[in-house]
Amino acid sequence: MKKTLWTIFLLAMVVLSFGAPKELQPQKIIIVPDQPAALKVTLSLNKPEGSVYLPGELITMTVTTNKDAYIVIYDTEANGRTTILFPNLYQQDNFVKANQPVSIPQGYKLRIGNEIGKEYVQVVANTKQFATYNQWSKTFSASNPFLEATKDAESELQMIIQKIIIVPDTPQPEWNSFSTFFYVGQKPAVPATVDFTSSPSGAQIMLDGNWIQKTTPYKTTLTEGWHFVRYMLAGYKSYEENFYVSQGMVKLIHANLVRETPTVAALNLNSMPSGASVYMDGALKGMTPITIQNIIPGSHVLRLTMRGYQAYEQIIPFATGETKNLTLTLQPEIVILKGTLSLTVNPADSLINLDGVEYQVYGGRVTLSLDAGSHTLTVSKRNYEPQTIPFTITGNQLTTLNVTLAPSRGSMEITSEPEGAAIYINGRDTGYRTSVSGTLTMTIDPGTYEIMLKKDGYQDWIQTMTINPGVNTPLHVTLQPNTAKITITPNVSAVLYIDGKSFGTISTGRTFTHNVLPGNHEILLVKEGYYSFISIFAMEAGETYDFNPYLSLIY
């Protein structure tokens, strides 16, 4: 097993090769946050920054972060070719714990190649795993233990790094970077001197991708080649410059910083009395007196609360760059007395609406604590007449209400032909009369009733009807006139005509019965060989007229 492991270690040695001498611009290959970040990462080599390594010489590095993080290390050669040194086939776990240095390599070796030039090593740390880590881990193989990021670092590297650290999550994770450099073969013999100044002074300095914990003015020596610097001072726009220095050069990098136009607003707030809790858009900001910074321009809801005082709330507009000064006087809290309502309703499942708010009732009883003063109660239920009751609650006292709903009444819409019929309900004259031209609507309690319509000269109309609560029942009646009754029993079979209308042959000994309207009517019986019988009679309604006509033979 040990022999196998030693063989793997030899095969895992990596040669970092460099192209022909070429000066890359660090501003184009190094990515850093816009401002100093809370997440810190450092990378150190086994020689000081800017040292010379000879081809074939071993190189090691150490990475430390101040928070748990995931890291990736890029090596950019002088010709722009960039390789991901870490993670790799042999060290795939790229998680590092806070303040615990990680050494690279472990179990394999890294040697310098024979390319001459200036080489950059950049580490990027992220509090979330990188978006393409799973893709990398699937690509590692014995023939490809280290992944190539790009052959053109100045054009592509920054974009590649941005994609893996800025895109993966919303909100974006914390990230930071650190870079260093060394020379392969040789380095410029005489360094350049650079004086960094700004007006106003005190600006933080980021040099070649690292915040160097220095502020303007600051003088240092730099190696020959391209460098870039960024100044950062609160309240001023950042300043960045890409510059080149030659051996022995003395160079001044000065910036007249431009004051930044405020993009936020502020509020200086006090209250009388002080010590009120302050909320803006629902978020607690602290207690008065207070200064609230970084308010986004626009309208915001300001709310102050304090025990024993009424809450204060107001919508306040803020303009860009504006600082408002407010002193608010809080009003003592108004003590509202409470009383108790004990309510009983029948039916038990009636709906309760108190001052516009519905309440659930269980078993027909409910007890409520209400503010002292006037209130309005509405009790309702389908098929029952609702009741609305105004009442008053007295503080610290019990008010009792008992509400019983009456069933909703039904109705009938009655018309008759002819009109003017008297309407009787259960044998009692209601005093109402029907009309043809208009509808008579009568409101009646639910139940079953005998309805009768009476009119002189017409037969009484009688029917039993059920009236349901809340239901309107239409009723139209056509009254039948009163009639007289006639019976005819001829001595021989003969054809019968009444008022000229034939009723067919009536057989001998059979009695024919018929109802006719009151008035004069003609009765005619005809049989061949017999004298006809004809007679006109005046008939009254309700009377019965018996006829026994005798037909004689014709000789």
FENMO-V160151 format. One record per helix or strand of 2 or more residues. SS is the DSSP state (A for helix, B for strand). FROM is the first residue (numbers start at 0). LEN is the number of residues. Records with the same first field share a line. If there is no record, write none. Layout:
SS=FROM-LEN / FROM-LEN
This chain:
A=1-10 / 25-4 / 132-7 / 152-13
B=13-3 / 40-5 / 51-2 / 60-5 / 68-8 / 81-5 / 94-2 / 101-3 / 109-3 / 116-10 / 146-4 / 174-10 / 191-8 / 203-4 / 209-6 / 217-5 / 224-8 / 238-7 / 249-7 / 263-9 / 276-4 / 282-5 / 289-7 / 297-9 / 308-10 / 322-7 / 337-9 / 350-4 / 356-3 / 364-7 / 372-8 / 386-7 / 397-7 / 409-8 / 421-4 / 427-6 / 439-5 / 446-8 / 460-7 / 471-7 / 482-6 / 493-5 / 500-6 / 511-6 / 518-8 / 532-7 / 543-4
